[in-house]
Amino acid sequence: MLARRFTIVCLLVSLFGMFFAILVAEAGRPARAWDEARTCRLACPTHLRN
């Protein structure tokens, strides 16, 4: 019984660790070029659109 609970706790902690690692990795990435271009077109009225 104790081993089963320990296994469940270890699996939950590892899932939380993976989720937290994904969040940290996404926050550290620079913005993608196509996201910046899209926002600039919407935010810059003087930008000439093709």
DSSP file (Angstrom, degrees, kcal/mol; ACC not computed):
  #  RESIDUE AA STRUCTURE BP1 BP2  ACC     N-H-->O    O-->H-N    N-H-->O    O-->H-N    TCO  KAPPA ALPHA  PHI   PSI    X-CA   Y-CA   Z-CA
    1    1 A M     >        0   0    0      0, 0.0     4,-2.0     0, 0.0     5,-0.2   0.000 360.0 360.0 360.0 -43.1    0.0    0.0    0.0
    2    2 A L  H  >  +     0   0    0      1,-0.2     4,-2.4     2,-0.2     5,-0.2   0.883 360.0  52.1 -66.0 -38.5    2.8    2.4    0.9
    3    3 A A  H  > S+     0   0    0      2,-0.2     4,-2.3     1,-0.2    -1,-0.2   0.881 107.8  52.2 -65.6 -37.6    4.6    1.6   -2.3
    4    4 A R  H  > S+     0   0    0      2,-0.2     4,-2.2     1,-0.2    -2,-0.2   0.925 111.2  46.3 -64.5 -44.5    1.5    2.3   -4.4
    5    5 A R  H  X S+     0   0    0     -4,-2.0     4,-2.6     1,-0.2    -2,-0.2   0.909 111.8  51.7 -64.0 -41.3    1.1    5.7   -2.7
    6    6 A F  H  X S+     0   0    0     -4,-2.4     4,-2.4     1,-0.2    -1,-0.2   0.895 109.6  50.2 -62.6 -39.4    4.7    6.5   -3.2
    7    7 A T  H  X S+     0   0    0     -4,-2.3     4,-2.3     2,-0.2    -1,-0.2   0.916 111.1  48.2 -64.2 -43.7    4.4    5.6   -6.9
    8    8 A I  H  X S+     0   0    0     -4,-2.2     4,-2.3     1,-0.2    -2,-0.2   0.915 112.4  48.7 -64.0 -43.2    1.4    7.8   -7.4
    9    9 A V  H  X S+     0   0    0     -4,-2.6     4,-2.4     1,-0.2    -1,-0.2   0.907 111.2  50.4 -64.0 -41.2    3.1   10.7   -5.6
   10   10 A C  H  X S+     0   0    0     -4,-2.4     4,-2.3     2,-0.2    -2,-0.2   0.897 110.8  49.1 -64.7 -40.0    6.2   10.3   -7.7
   11   11 A L  H  X S+     0   0    0     -4,-2.3     4,-2.2     2,-0.2    -2,-0.2   0.910 112.2  48.0 -65.5 -41.7    4.2   10.3  -11.0
   12   12 A L  H  X S+     0   0    0     -4,-2.3     4,-2.3     2,-0.2    -2,-0.2   0.908 112.2  49.1 -65.6 -41.1    2.3   13.4  -10.0
   13   13 A V  H  X S+     0   0    0     -4,-2.4     4,-2.3     1,-0.2    -2,-0.2   0.896 111.1  49.9 -65.7 -39.6    5.5   15.2   -9.0
   14   14 A S  H  X S+     0   0    0     -4,-2.3     4,-2.3     2,-0.2    -2,-0.2   0.893 110.4  50.0 -67.8 -37.8    7.2   14.3  -12.3
   15   15 A L  H  X S+     0   0    0     -4,-2.2     4,-2.4     2,-0.2    -2,-0.2   0.918 111.6  48.5 -64.2 -42.5    4.1   15.5  -14.3
   16   16 A F  H  X S+     0   0    0     -4,-2.3     4,-2.6     1,-0.2    -2,-0.2   0.901 110.6  51.7 -62.8 -40.2    4.2   18.8  -12.4
   17   17 A G  H  X S+     0   0    0     -4,-2.3     4,-2.2     2,-0.2    -2,-0.2   0.898 110.0  48.4 -63.7 -40.9    8.0   19.1  -13.0
   18   18 A M  H  X S+     0   0    0     -4,-2.3     4,-2.1     2,-0.2    -2,-0.2   0.922 112.4  48.5 -64.7 -43.9    7.5   18.5  -16.8
   19   19 A F  H  X S+     0   0    0     -4,-2.4     4,-2.1     1,-0.2    -2,-0.2   0.917 112.5  48.3 -62.2 -43.5    4.7   21.1  -16.9
   20   20 A F  H  X S+     0   0    0     -4,-2.6     4,-2.3     1,-0.2    -1,-0.2   0.882 109.6  52.8 -65.3 -37.9    6.8   23.6  -15.0
   21   21 A A  H  X S+     0   0    0     -4,-2.2     4,-2.4     2,-0.2    -1,-0.2   0.885 108.0  51.2 -64.9 -38.6    9.8   23.0  -17.3
   22   22 A I  H  X S+     0   0    0     -4,-2.1     4,-2.4     2,-0.2    -2,-0.2   0.918 110.3  49.3 -63.7 -43.1    7.6   23.6  -20.4
   23   23 A L  H  X S+     0   0    0     -4,-2.1     4,-2.0     1,-0.2    -2,-0.2   0.918 112.5  46.9 -62.8 -43.4    6.4   26.9  -18.9
   24   24 A V  H  X S+     0   0    0     -4,-2.3     4,-1.4     1,-0.2    -1,-0.2   0.900 112.6  49.7 -66.2 -40.4    9.9   28.0  -18.0
   25   25 A A  H  X S+     0   0    0     -4,-2.4     4,-0.7     1,-0.2    -2,-0.2   0.894 111.5  48.3 -67.3 -39.4   11.2   27.1  -21.5
   26   26 A E  H >< S+     0   0    0     -4,-2.4     3,-0.6     1,-0.2    -1,-0.2   0.869 109.8  52.3 -69.0 -35.8    8.4   29.0  -23.3
   27   27 A A  H 3< S+     0   0    0     -4,-2.0    -1,-0.2     1,-0.2    -2,-0.2   0.804 108.6  51.7 -70.0 -27.9    8.9   32.1  -21.2
   28   28 A G  H 3< S+     0   0    0     -4,-1.4    -1,-0.2    -5,-0.2    -2,-0.2   0.608  89.2  97.9 -85.0 -12.0   12.6   32.1  -22.0
   29   29 A R  S << S-     0   0    0     -4,-0.7     3,-0.1    -3,-0.6     2,-0.1  -0.500  76.4-118.5 -78.0 143.8   12.2   31.9  -25.8
   30   30 A P        -     0   0    0      0, 0.0    -1,-0.1     0, 0.0    -2,-0.1  -0.394  42.4 -86.8 -72.5 160.3   12.3   35.0  -27.9
   31   31 A A        -     0   0    0      1,-0.1     2,-0.1    -2,-0.1     0, 0.0  -0.340  47.9-106.9 -66.4 147.9    9.2   36.0  -29.9
   32   32 A R     >  -     0   0    0      1,-0.1     4,-1.7    -3,-0.1     3,-0.3  -0.429  22.0-121.5 -76.5 153.2    8.9   34.4  -33.3
   33   33 A A  H  > S+     0   0    0      1,-0.2     4,-2.1     2,-0.2     5,-0.2   0.878 110.4  51.8 -64.4 -39.9    9.4   36.6  -36.4
   34   34 A W  H  > S+     0   0    0      1,-0.2     4,-1.6     2,-0.2    -1,-0.2   0.800 107.3  53.5 -73.0 -25.2    6.0   36.0  -37.9
   35   35 A D  H  > S+     0   0    0     -3,-0.3     4,-1.9     2,-0.2    -1,-0.2   0.899 109.9  47.7 -70.2 -40.1    4.3   37.0  -34.6
   36   36 A E  H  X S+     0   0    0     -4,-1.7     4,-2.1     1,-0.2    -2,-0.2   0.900 111.1  51.1 -66.3 -40.0    6.2   40.3  -34.5
   37   37 A A  H  X S+     0   0    0     -4,-2.1     4,-1.9     1,-0.2    -1,-0.2   0.897 109.3  50.7 -65.1 -39.6    5.3   41.0  -38.1
   38   38 A R  H  X S+     0   0    0     -4,-1.6     4,-1.4     1,-0.2    -1,-0.2   0.914 112.4  45.3 -65.3 -43.0    1.6   40.4  -37.6
   39   39 A T  H  X S+     0   0    0     -4,-1.9     4,-2.5     1,-0.2    -1,-0.2   0.844 110.0  55.4 -71.1 -32.0    1.5   42.7  -34.6
   40   40 A C  H  X S+     0   0    0     -4,-2.1     4,-2.5     1,-0.2    -1,-0.2   0.893 105.7  51.6 -68.2 -37.8    3.5   45.4  -36.3
   41   41 A R  H  < S+     0   0    0     -4,-1.9    -1,-0.2     1,-0.2    -2,-0.2   0.880 115.8  41.4 -64.2 -36.2    1.0   45.5  -39.2
   42   42 A L  H  < S+     0   0    0     -4,-1.4    -2,-0.2    -5,-0.2    -1,-0.2   0.845 121.4  40.7 -79.2 -32.9   -1.9   45.9  -36.9
   43   43 A A  H  < S+     0   0    0     -4,-2.5    -2,-0.2     1,-0.1    -3,-0.2   0.727 104.9  67.4 -90.0 -22.8   -0.1   48.4  -34.6
   44   44 A C    ><  -     0   0    0     -4,-2.5     3,-1.1    -5,-0.2    -1,-0.1  -0.844  54.1-177.9-105.1 102.8    1.6   50.6  -37.2
   45   45 A P  T 3  S+     0   0    0      0, 0.0    -1,-0.2     0, 0.0    -4,-0.0   0.734  83.3  58.3 -72.1 -19.4   -0.8   52.6  -39.3
   46   46 A T  T 3  S+     0   0    0      2,-0.1     2,-0.3     0, 0.0    -5,-0.1   0.542  79.7 111.1 -85.6  -6.1    2.0   54.0  -41.4
   47   47 A H  S <  S-     0   0    0     -3,-1.1     2,-0.5    -7,-0.2    -3,-0.0  -0.523  71.9-126.9 -71.0 128.8    3.2   50.6  -42.5
   48   48 A L        -     0   0    0     -2,-0.3     2,-0.4     2,-0.0    -1,-0.1  -0.647  22.1-147.6 -79.3 123.6    2.6   50.0  -46.2
   49   49 A R              0   0    0     -2,-0.5    -1,-0.0     1,-0.1    -8,-0.0  -0.727 360.0 360.0 -93.4 141.3    0.7   46.8  -46.7
   50   50 A N              0   0    0     -2,-0.4    -1,-0.1     0, 0.0    -2,-0.0   0.424 360.0 360.0 -90.9 360.0    1.3   44.7  -49.8
